[in-house]
């Protein structure tokens, strides 16, 4: 099969620390830096996973650029992609490639807090229009389209409409996270052939905390 994966590229940084205690002058937690790791996350990780069992994989995503030049992070991203993955990169001007920086207590690997570096894509921006044009052109060439929608602005109403209309087989995850605060639910997609959601994401869609999960799955599937 020919597979296309679509969604936000995210660079995941993990900074491992050792907690020292409360600061002497402010009511904050003081830590000692130990080491860090960086990963190609978001749709980049999805593409690498799909390449493990699909010979022809293309990833379509948007990276940041500054003053018309790609960010240095693009080289890192290209190095981290499986050689079987063909990248199609579009660029958002004067914006960073999305980066999520987590600070982690090294034992027992508990996250202390995280920082997002991102700029939401406006619906009628050049990058958004370029994404729609590219989707219109290439979607008929693929047997399956996998969308991981992190709700950071890349996949607006126009892109969603094109994906829902033209993908031969559409698999979708709409993720709930701190940035989208429950606004990024699966009903933004009028059609999908396969849906992957966490229980929280499912309950946000129907706005029910306690109802039995099996009936929620049936209701959302029927929608």
TORFINU-557866 format. One record per residue (C-alpha): residue number from 0; x, y, z. Coordinates in steps of 0.25 Angstrom, whole numbers, m for minus. Layout:
% TORFINU-557866
i=NUM | px=X | py=Y | pz=Z
...
This chain:
% TORFINU-557866
i=0 | px=0 | py=0 | pz=0
i=1 | px=4 | py=15 | pz=m2
i=2 | px=2 | py=22 | pz=11
i=3 | px=1 | py=37 | pz=14
i=4 | px=3 | py=42 | pz=28
i=5 | px=m2 | py=57 | pz=31
i=6 | px=m1 | py=65 | pz=43
i=7 | px=8 | py=74 | pz=51
i=8 | px=23 | py=72 | pz=52
i=9 | px=27 | py=73 | pz=67
i=10 | px=41 | py=73 | pz=73
i=11 | px=41 | py=66 | pz=87
i=12 | px=52 | py=70 | pz=96
i=13 | px=54 | py=64 | pz=110
i=14 | px=62 | py=71 | pz=120
i=15 | px=66 | py=62 | pz=132
i=16 | px=68 | py=68 | pz=145
i=17 | px=70 | py=65 | pz=160
i=18 | px=61 | py=72 | pz=170
i=19 | px=69 | py=80 | pz=180
i=20 | px=58 | py=86 | pz=188
i=21 | px=50 | py=99 | pz=190
i=22 | px=58 | py=112 | pz=185
i=23 | px=63 | py=120 | pz=197
i=24 | px=57 | py=133 | pz=191
i=25 | px=44 | py=129 | pz=184
i=26 | px=34 | py=119 | pz=185
i=27 | px=39 | py=110 | pz=174
i=28 | px=45 | py=97 | pz=172
i=29 | px=60 | py=97 | pz=169
i=30 | px=66 | py=86 | pz=161
i=31 | px=80 | py=82 | pz=156
i=32 | px=81 | py=79 | pz=141
i=33 | px=87 | py=65 | pz=137
i=34 | px=85 | py=63 | pz=122
i=35 | px=75 | py=64 | pz=111
i=36 | px=70 | py=56 | pz=99
i=37 | px=63 | py=61 | pz=86
i=38 | px=53 | py=53 | pz=78
i=39 | px=46 | py=55 | pz=65
i=40 | px=31 | py=54 | pz=70
i=41 | px=17 | py=57 | pz=65
i=42 | px=14 | py=52 | pz=51
i=43 | px=29 | py=49 | pz=49
i=44 | px=29 | py=38 | pz=59
i=45 | px=16 | py=33 | pz=53
i=46 | px=23 | py=33 | pz=39
i=47 | px=34 | py=25 | pz=45
i=48 | px=25 | py=15 | pz=51
i=49 | px=17 | py=13 | pz=38
i=50 | px=30 | py=11 | pz=30
i=51 | px=32 | py=m2 | pz=38
i=52 | px=21 | py=m9 | pz=31
i=53 | px=18 | py=0 | pz=18
i=54 | px=28 | py=1 | pz=7
i=55 | px=23 | py=14 | pz=1
i=56 | px=21 | py=25 | pz=12
i=57 | px=20 | py=40 | pz=10
i=58 | px=19 | py=50 | pz=21
i=59 | px=13 | py=64 | pz=19
i=60 | px=15 | py=74 | pz=30
i=61 | px=18 | py=89 | pz=32
i=62 | px=32 | py=93 | pz=38
i=63 | px=35 | py=107 | pz=43
i=64 | px=44 | py=117 | pz=36
i=65 | px=51 | py=130 | pz=39
i=66 | px=52 | py=141 | pz=29
i=67 | px=49 | py=131 | pz=18
i=68 | px=60 | py=121 | pz=22
i=69 | px=57 | py=108 | pz=28
i=70 | px=61 | py=106 | pz=43
i=71 | px=73 | py=98 | pz=47
i=72 | px=64 | py=87 | pz=52
i=73 | px=60 | py=83 | pz=38
i=74 | px=74 | py=76 | pz=37
i=75 | px=71 | py=68 | pz=50
i=76 | px=57 | py=64 | pz=45
i=77 | px=62 | py=59 | pz=32
i=78 | px=73 | py=51 | pz=39
i=79 | px=63 | py=45 | pz=49
i=80 | px=53 | py=40 | pz=38
i=81 | px=53 | py=26 | pz=33
i=82 | px=60 | py=25 | pz=20
i=83 | px=47 | py=19 | pz=14
i=84 | px=39 | py=32 | pz=17
i=85 | px=38 | py=42 | pz=7
i=86 | px=36 | py=56 | pz=13
i=87 | px=28 | py=67 | pz=7
i=88 | px=31 | py=80 | pz=16
i=89 | px=23 | py=93 | pz=15
i=90 | px=27 | py=105 | pz=23
i=91 | px=21 | py=115 | pz=32
i=92 | px=28 | py=128 | pz=31
i=93 | px=33 | py=135 | pz=44
i=94 | px=29 | py=123 | pz=53
i=95 | px=37 | py=112 | pz=60
i=96 | px=35 | py=97 | pz=57
i=97 | px=27 | py=93 | pz=68
i=98 | px=35 | py=89 | pz=80
i=99 | px=31 | py=83 | pz=93
i=100 | px=41 | py=84 | pz=104
i=101 | px=39 | py=75 | pz=116
i=102 | px=46 | py=76 | pz=130
i=103 | px=47 | py=62 | pz=136
i=104 | px=51 | py=57 | pz=150
i=105 | px=61 | py=47 | pz=146
i=106 | px=56 | py=37 | pz=156
i=107 | px=45 | py=32 | pz=155
i=108 | px=44 | py=39 | pz=142
i=109 | px=33 | py=49 | pz=146
i=110 | px=30 | py=61 | pz=138
i=111 | px=31 | py=74 | pz=145
i=112 | px=26 | py=84 | pz=135
i=113 | px=27 | py=86 | pz=120
i=114 | px=28 | py=98 | pz=111
i=115 | px=22 | py=99 | pz=97
i=116 | px=29 | py=107 | pz=86
i=117 | px=19 | py=109 | pz=75
i=118 | px=11 | py=119 | pz=66
i=119 | px=m3 | py=115 | pz=62
i=120 | px=m5 | py=115 | pz=47
i=121 | px=m16 | py=125 | pz=42
i=122 | px=m27 | py=119 | pz=33
i=123 | px=m24 | py=127 | pz=21
i=124 | px=m9 | py=129 | pz=22
i=125 | px=0 | py=125 | pz=10
i=126 | px=5 | py=112 | pz=18
i=127 | px=m10 | py=108 | pz=20
i=128 | px=m14 | py=110 | pz=5
i=129 | px=m1 | py=103 | pz=1
i=130 | px=m5 | py=91 | pz=9
i=131 | px=m19 | py=91 | pz=3
i=132 | px=m14 | py=91 | pz=m11
i=133 | px=m4 | py=80 | pz=m8
i=134 | px=m15 | py=71 | pz=m2
i=135 | px=m24 | py=73 | pz=m14
i=136 | px=m12 | py=69 | pz=m23
i=137 | px=m7 | py=57 | pz=m16
i=138 | px=m18 | py=50 | pz=m8
i=139 | px=m23 | py=42 | pz=m20
i=140 | px=m10 | py=35 | pz=m21
i=141 | px=m10 | py=29 | pz=m7
i=142 | px=m17 | py=16 | pz=m3
i=143 | px=m18 | py=20 | pz=12
i=144 | px=m17 | py=34 | pz=19
i=145 | px=m13 | py=35 | pz=34
i=146 | px=m16 | py=48 | pz=40
i=147 | px=m11 | py=51 | pz=54
i=148 | px=m17 | py=64 | pz=58
i=149 | px=m11 | py=71 | pz=70
i=150 | px=m20 | py=83 | pz=70
i=151 | px=m8 | py=93 | pz=68
i=152 | px=m15 | py=100 | pz=56
i=153 | px=m9 | py=92 | pz=44
i=154 | px=m22 | py=85 | pz=40
i=155 | px=m32 | py=96 | pz=39
i=156 | px=m46 | py=94 | pz=33
i=157 | px=m42 | py=95 | pz=18
i=158 | px=m31 | py=84 | pz=20
i=159 | px=m41 | py=75 | pz=28
i=160 | px=m51 | py=77 | pz=17
i=161 | px=m41 | py=72 | pz=6
i=162 | px=m36 | py=61 | pz=14
i=163 | px=m50 | py=56 | pz=17
i=164 | px=m55 | py=57 | pz=3
i=165 | px=m43 | py=52 | pz=m5
i=166 | px=m36 | py=41 | pz=4
i=167 | px=m39 | py=27 | pz=m1
i=168 | px=m37 | py=22 | pz=13
i=169 | px=m36 | py=32 | pz=25
i=170 | px=m31 | py=28 | pz=39
i=171 | px=m31 | py=40 | pz=49
i=172 | px=m27 | py=43 | pz=63
i=173 | px=m31 | py=57 | pz=68
i=174 | px=m22 | py=59 | pz=81
i=175 | px=m26 | py=66 | pz=93
i=176 | px=m15 | py=74 | pz=100
i=177 | px=m12 | py=86 | pz=108
i=178 | px=m12 | py=95 | pz=96
i=179 | px=m25 | py=92 | pz=90
i=180 | px=m33 | py=90 | pz=103
i=181 | px=m44 | py=81 | pz=97
i=182 | px=m47 | py=88 | pz=85
i=183 | px=m40 | py=78 | pz=76
i=184 | px=m50 | py=67 | pz=76
i=185 | px=m53 | py=56 | pz=65
i=186 | px=m66 | py=63 | pz=60
i=187 | px=m58 | py=73 | pz=53
i=188 | px=m56 | py=62 | pz=43
i=189 | px=m69 | py=59 | pz=35
i=190 | px=m64 | py=46 | pz=31
i=191 | px=m54 | py=35 | pz=35
i=192 | px=m52 | py=21 | pz=32
i=193 | px=m44 | py=18 | pz=45
i=194 | px=m43 | py=26 | pz=58
i=195 | px=m33 | py=25 | pz=69
i=196 | px=m36 | py=32 | pz=82
i=197 | px=m33 | py=31 | pz=97
i=198 | px=m44 | py=30 | pz=106
i=199 | px=m43 | py=45 | pz=110
i=200 | px=m43 | py=49 | pz=95
i=201 | px=m56 | py=40 | pz=94
i=202 | px=m63 | py=46 | pz=106
i=203 | px=m59 | py=61 | pz=101
i=204 | px=m67 | py=58 | pz=88
i=205 | px=m80 | py=54 | pz=95
i=206 | px=m77 | py=62 | pz=108
i=207 | px=m81 | py=51 | pz=117
i=208 | px=m71 | py=48 | pz=129
i=209 | px=m78 | py=35 | pz=135
i=210 | px=m86 | py=28 | pz=124
i=211 | px=m82 | py=14 | pz=120
i=212 | px=m71 | py=15 | pz=110
i=213 | px=m76 | py=4 | pz=100
i=214 | px=m89 | py=12 | pz=97
i=215 | px=m80 | py=25 | pz=95
i=216 | px=m72 | py=17 | pz=85
i=217 | px=m85 | py=13 | pz=77
i=218 | px=m90 | py=27 | pz=78
i=219 | px=m78 | py=34 | pz=72
i=220 | px=m76 | py=23 | pz=62
i=221 | px=m90 | py=25 | pz=57
i=222 | px=m88 | py=40 | pz=56
